[in-house]
Amino acid sequence: MTSRLRTVVEGTPEFESALAELATRGQTDLDRIEPAVKEIVDAVRREGDAALGRYVERFEKRRPERWFVRDYGGKQALASLDPKVREALELAASRIRRYHEQQRDHLGGFETESGGVRLASRATPLARVGVYAPGGKALYPSSVLMCAVPAAVAGVPEIYLACPQVNAEVRAACELAGVSGILDAGGAQAIAALAYGTESVPAVDKIVGPGNLYVTAAKRLVFGEVSIDGLAGPSEILVIADHGADPRYVAADLLSQAEHDEAAYPLFLTSSAELAARAEQELFAQLAVLPRRAIAEPSVLNRGIAFIVKDREGLVRLANRLAVEHVSVQTENARELASKIVRAGALFVGPMTPEAAGDYVAGPSHVLPTGGAARFGAPLGVYDFVSRSSIIEYTAEALGEQGNAIATFARAEGLEAHARAVEIRTRG
């Protein structure tokens, strides 16, 4: 491998080729592994705990004494933490809770009445939610907080965590977030157990949280039996900077996502060729001393791209076209430029706002749409943990006034019983 960041300039064939490649980055190879995942999901659905245990032993090389526990020792885990780690977790939990309480306060339904017709919309918390936290290349108590706290704020009474490695930090995060129980399993088998239930694992209404390709494939298979938050792909960041940006900040933010996974996308967008060169030099200098270099380097070399555009308008245009999960804006008048970027999972505005702040303590959930799904998706939030109902109530007078229109519309669609259901009430 050559230690160079792939750099493409607007107006060249290489520039359009790079954009074409990124346009398909959300197309993960789920079809390839789906038959194997379907076998796991179907087995857990049929056999319950027996299949769950078989697959945990095969893939995780262990067999917990109990699959699902409510007494997971959260208070003890919290007390056992290094005081600085505990303080960080508590700060994160409080800020995440405060942010999502504001979401909840703006979530409420409405009610209106006119001409004898009462119409309303009502939001009701889901009964049970499953949260998945990865446990492969790293452990993520942050993901526990980012998924479970919004669910708790929404009023979900039962929140269960599934995780293949439950350490003290994860249990402490569960305690702070209000998790009701822990499923000591990971992978597709955990997703199936949450979706269908087993002898020891209660079935849930919705499953949220990031995972590997097998977890994502399993979520796709069980969708319809339960709701899911989305199909997450590799993490991605787009750092947008102009001539005045600090190349050290640019490089550090690119690496903050590259160290997640070899398949992560560290993308750089600038209107300054000079900054692109300085940022590339700084990127490899920081990479050389990064503890997770073995993970970050393949991400940088195989997935990293620096885009050089002609002007500030080009920065906005390309950012909206790419619709990236994390977008860091490090330009002059950063807030003004960020206001024009309308396709992004989360925006980090100004040079003093590292993406890492959003991962941990800023407040909004860090569970975001990936692979271009920011075109239509949204961050995980309180609104993901409620069901909505429409409420309709007519008086006899109101139905009498609208009855002919309803019956006429029904017969226009060939639905005679619909029309008669009105007329039997209005004609006596």
Residue pairs with C-beta under 8 A, 6 or more apart in sequence:
1 297
1 301
2 301
3 284
3 301
4 280
5 268
5 280
5 283
5 284
5 300
5 301
5 304
5 305
5 306
6 18
6 304
6 305
6 306
7 276
7 280
7 305
7 306
7 308
8 14
8 15
8 17
8 18
8 305
8 306
8 307
8 308
9 15
9 273
9 308
10 307
10 308
10 309
10 310
10 314
11 310
15 307
18 305
18 307
19 318
19 321
19 322
22 265
22 267
22 305
22 322
22 372
23 372
25 233
25 234
25 236
25 265
25 371
25 372
26 233
26 370
26 371
26 372
26 373
27 371
28 213
28 216
28 231
28 233
28 371
29 213
30 213
30 216
30 217
30 220
30 231
33 213
33 214
33 217
34 217
34 220
34 221
36 214
37 188
37 214
37 217
37 218
37 221
38 221
40 51
40 55
40 187
40 188
40 189
40 192
40 218
41 188
41 191
41 192
41 195
41 218
41 221
41 222
43 51
43 54
43 55
43 192
44 51
44 52
44 55
44 189
44 192
44 193
44 196
44 198
45 192
45 195
45 196
48 193
48 197
48 198
48 199
49 67
49 198
49 199
49 200
49 201
51 189
52 67
52 185
52 189
52 190
52 192
52 193
52 198
52 201
53 63
53 67
55 187
55 188
55 189
56 62
56 63
56 64
56 185
56 186
56 187
56 189
57 63
59 186
59 187
59 189
60 164
60 185
60 186
60 187
64 184
64 185
66 184
66 200
67 183
67 184
67 185
67 193
67 198
67 200
67 201
68 160
68 181
68 182
68 183
68 184
68 200
68 201
68 202
69 181
69 182
69 184
70 180
70 181
72 166
72 171
72 174
72 179
72 181
72 182
73 171
74 171
74 172
74 174
74 175
74 176
74 179
75 175
77 168
77 169
77 171
77 172
77 175
78 86
78 89
78 171
78 172
78 175
78 176
80 168
80 172
81 89
81 168
81 169
81 172
85 169
86 172
88 360
88 361
89 141
89 145
89 169
89 172
89 173
89 176
90 176
91 361
92 142
92 145
92 360
92 361
93 145
93 149
93 173
93 176
93 177
95 361
95 362
95 363
96 145
96 146
96 149
96 150
96 363
96 364
96 365
97 149
97 152
97 153
98 363
99 362
99 363
99 364
100 149
100 150
100 153
100 154
100 363
100 365
100 381
100 382
101 153
103 150
103 153
103 381
103 382
103 383
104 153
104 154
104 382
107 123
107 154
107 382
107 383
107 386
108 123
109 120
109 121
109 122
109 123
109 388
110 120
110 121
111 118
111 119
111 120
111 121
111 391
112 118
112 119
112 120
113 119
115 398
115 401
116 394
116 395
116 397
116 398
116 401
117 392
117 393
117 394
117 395
117 398
117 402
118 391
118 392
118 393
119 390
119 391
119 392
119 393
120 390
120 391
121 388
121 389
121 390
121 391
122 388
122 389
122 391
123 383
123 386
123 387
123 388
124 386
124 387
124 388
124 389
125 154
125 155
125 156
125 157
125 385
125 386
126 151
126 154
126 156
126 205
126 206
126 385
126 386
126 387
127 156
127 157
127 158
127 205
128 156
128 157
128 158
128 159
128 160
128 202
128 203
128 204
128 205
129 151
129 156
129 158
129 159
129 160
129 204
129 205
129 206
129 207
129 208
129 385
130 160
130 161
130 162
130 183
130 191
130 194
130 195
130 204
130 206
130 207
130 208
130 226
131 143
131 144
131 147
131 148
131 151
131 159
131 160
131 161
131 162
131 179
131 207
131 208
131 209
132 147
132 161
132 162
132 163
132 186
132 190
132 191
132 194
132 207
132 208
132 209
132 210
132 211
132 215
133 139
133 140
133 141
133 143
133 144
133 147
133 161
133 162
133 163
133 170
133 209
134 140
134 143
134 163
134 164
134 186
134 209
134 210
134 211
134 212
134 215
135 163
135 164
135 165
135 166
135 186
136 164
136 212
137 260
137 261
137 295
138 260
139 165
139 167
139 169
139 170
140 170
140 210
141 169
141 170
141 172
141 173
142 173
142 359
142 360
142 366
143 209
143 210
143 366
143 367
144 161
144 163
144 170
144 173
144 174
144 177
144 179
145 173
145 176
145 177
146 365
146 366
146 367
146 380
147 208
147 209
147 365
147 367
147 380
148 159
148 161
148 173
148 174
148 177
148 178
148 179
149 176
149 177
149 178
150 365
150 380
150 381
150 382
150 384
150 385
151 159
151 208
151 384
151 385
152 159
152 177
152 178
153 382
154 382
154 383
154 384
154 385
154 386
155 385
155 386
156 385
157 180
158 180
158 181
158 202
158 204
159 177
159 178
159 179
159 180
160 179
160 180
160 181
160 182
160 183
160 194
160 201
160 202
160 204
161 170
161 174
161 179
161 181
161 182
161 183
162 182
162 183
162 185
162 186
162 190
162 191
162 193
162 194
163 170
163 182
163 183
163 184
163 186
164 185
164 186
164 187
164 190
165 186
166 182
166 184
171 182
174 182
181 202
183 190
183 193
183 194
183 201
185 193
186 211
186 215
187 211
187 212
187 214
187 215
187 218
188 214
188 215
188 217
188 218
190 215
191 207
191 211
191 215
191 218
191 219
191 222
192 218
192 222
193 201
194 201
194 203
194 204
194 207
194 226
195 203
195 204
195 207
195 222
195 225
195 226
196 203
196 222
196 225
197 203
203 226
204 226
205 226
205 227
206 226
206 227
206 228
206 229
206 384
206 385
207 219
207 222
207 226
207 227
207 228
207 229
208 228
208 229
208 367
208 380
208 384
209 229
209 367
210 232
210 367
211 219
211 232
216 231
216 232
216 233
219 228
219 231
220 228
220 231
222 228
229 367
229 380
229 384
230 369
230 373
230 377
232 367
232 370
233 370
233 371
234 260
234 261
234 263
234 264
234 265
234 303
234 370
234 371
235 257
235 260
235 261
235 264
235 265
235 325
235 326
235 370
236 257
236 264
236 265
236 266
236 267
236 324
236 325
236 326
236 370
236 371
237 253
237 254
237 256
237 257
237 264
237 265
237 266
237 267
237 324
237 325
237 326
237 327
237 328
237 355
238 267
238 268
238 269
238 319
238 322
238 324
238 326
238 327
238 328
238 344
239 250
239 253
239 254
239 266
239 267
239 268
239 269
239 328
239 330
240 269
240 270
240 315
240 319
240 327
240 328
240 329
240 330
240 331
240 337
241 250
241 268
241 269
241 270
241 272
241 275
241 279
241 330
241 331
242 270
242 271
242 272
242 275
242 312
242 315
242 330
242 331
242 332
243 271
243 272
243 274
243 275
244 331
244 332
245 270
245 272
245 275
245 279
245 330
245 331
245 351
246 330
246 351
247 275
247 278
247 279
247 281
247 282
248 282
248 286
249 330
249 351
249 354
250 268
250 275
250 279
250 282
250 283
250 330
251 279
251 282
251 283
251 285
251 286
252 286
252 354
253 328
253 348
253 354
253 355
254 266
254 267
254 268
254 283
254 300
254 304
255 266
255 283
255 286
255 287
255 290
255 296
255 300
256 354
256 355
256 356
256 359
257 264
257 265
257 266
257 299
257 326
257 355
258 264
258 266
258 287
258 295
258 296
258 297
258 299
258 300
258 303
258 304
259 290
259 292
259 295
259 296
259 299
260 295
260 299
261 295
261 299
262 295
262 298
262 299
262 302
263 299
263 303
264 299
264 303
265 299
265 303
265 304
265 324
266 299
266 300
266 303
266 304
267 304
267 305
267 307
267 322
267 324
268 276
268 279
268 304
268 305
268 306
268 307
269 306
269 307
269 309
269 315
269 318
269 319
270 276
270 279
270 306
270 307
270 308
270 309
270 315
271 308
271 309
271 310
271 311
271 312
271 314
271 315
272 308
273 308
276 306
276 308
279 306
280 306
283 300
284 300
287 293
287 296
287 297
287 300
290 296
307 318
309 315
309 317
309 318
312 331
312 337
315 331
315 337
316 337
316 340
316 341
319 327
319 341
319 343
319 344
320 340
320 341
320 342
320 343
321 343
322 343
322 372
323 343
323 344
323 372
323 373
323 374
323 375
324 344
324 345
324 372
324 374
325 344
325 345
325 346
325 368
325 369
325 370
325 374
326 344
326 345
326 346
326 348
326 355
326 358
326 368
327 338
327 341
327 344
327 345
327 346
327 347
327 348
328 348
328 353
328 354
328 355
329 337
329 338
329 341
329 347
329 348
329 349
329 350
330 350
330 351
331 337
334 349
334 350
334 351
335 349
335 350
338 347
338 349
341 347
343 374
343 375
344 374
345 368
345 369
345 370
345 374
345 377
345 379
346 358
346 364
346 366
346 368
346 379
348 354
348 355
348 357
348 358
358 364
358 366
359 366
360 366
364 379
364 381
365 379
365 380
365 381
367 379
367 380
368 374
368 377
368 379
368 380
369 376
369 377
369 378
369 379
394 402
396 425
399 422
399 425
399 426
400 426
403 422
403 423
403 425
403 426
406 418
406 419
406 422
407 418
407 419
407 420
407 422
407 423
408 419
410 416
410 418
410 419
410 422
411 419
